[in-house]
Amino acid sequence: MTIERRFPPNTDPLATFSAGSSADRRAQVQREQQEIAAERQRQLASQASPLTEPEDRIRIWERLHSLSLPLLGTHKLVRVIAAQTELTVQQVQQEQQRRLEMGK
């Protein structure tokens, strides 16, 4: 049985990571977190934008919250969705009706 070495003999694998690479990794993670936060903000803005169709606003809301539009018109989430998408309750209910008619 042979043992595969990934580091040169007598070398501490942890020593191969320099302080600079740790700082670089931290900076990379921070940049990634900032990009994720910026994208979420763009999505939130689009979710309430008058330039975005009601159907799309609701889909964005569903994606951001990992929830589906309830099909019951009197469901408590209908008012929440309307408020957060800056739609009327009637517009949200129209989307519910459209989905029911399409079989979703």
Contacts in CASP RR format, 6 or more apart in sequence:
PFRMAT RR
TARGET T0000
AUTHOR 0000-0000-0000
METHOD contacts of the structure
MODEL  1
MTIERRFPPNTDPLATFSAGSSADRRAQVQREQQEIAAERQRQLASQASP
LTEPEDRIRIWERLHSLSLPLLGTHKLVRVIAAQTELTVQQVQQEQQRRL
EMGK
6 13 0 8 1.000
7 13 0 8 1.000
7 16 0 8 1.000
40 64 0 8 1.000
43 60 0 8 1.000
43 63 0 8 1.000
43 64 0 8 1.000
44 64 0 8 1.000
46 52 0 8 1.000
46 56 0 8 1.000
46 57 0 8 1.000
46 60 0 8 1.000
47 57 0 8 1.000
47 60 0 8 1.000
47 61 0 8 1.000
47 64 0 8 1.000
47 84 0 8 1.000
47 85 0 8 1.000
48 57 0 8 1.000
48 84 0 8 1.000
48 85 0 8 1.000
48 86 0 8 1.000
49 57 0 8 1.000
50 86 0 8 1.000
52 60 0 8 1.000
54 85 0 8 1.000
54 87 0 8 1.000
54 91 0 8 1.000
54 92 0 8 1.000
54 94 0 8 1.000
54 95 0 8 1.000
55 95 0 8 1.000
55 98 0 8 1.000
57 85 0 8 1.000
57 86 0 8 1.000
57 87 0 8 1.000
58 69 0 8 1.000
58 81 0 8 1.000
58 85 0 8 1.000
58 87 0 8 1.000
58 92 0 8 1.000
58 95 0 8 1.000
60 85 0 8 1.000
61 67 0 8 1.000
61 81 0 8 1.000
61 84 0 8 1.000
61 85 0 8 1.000
62 68 0 8 1.000
62 69 0 8 1.000
67 77 0 8 1.000
69 77 0 8 1.000
69 81 0 8 1.000
69 92 0 8 1.000
69 95 0 8 1.000
69 96 0 8 1.000
69 99 0 8 1.000
70 77 0 8 1.000
70 78 0 8 1.000
70 96 0 8 1.000
71 96 0 8 1.000
71 99 0 8 1.000
71 100 0 8 1.000
72 96 0 8 1.000
73 93 0 8 1.000
73 96 0 8 1.000
78 89 0 8 1.000
78 92 0 8 1.000
78 93 0 8 1.000
78 96 0 8 1.000
79 89 0 8 1.000
81 87 0 8 1.000
81 92 0 8 1.000
82 88 0 8 1.000
82 89 0 8 1.000
82 91 0 8 1.000
82 92 0 8 1.000
85 92 0 8 1.000
END
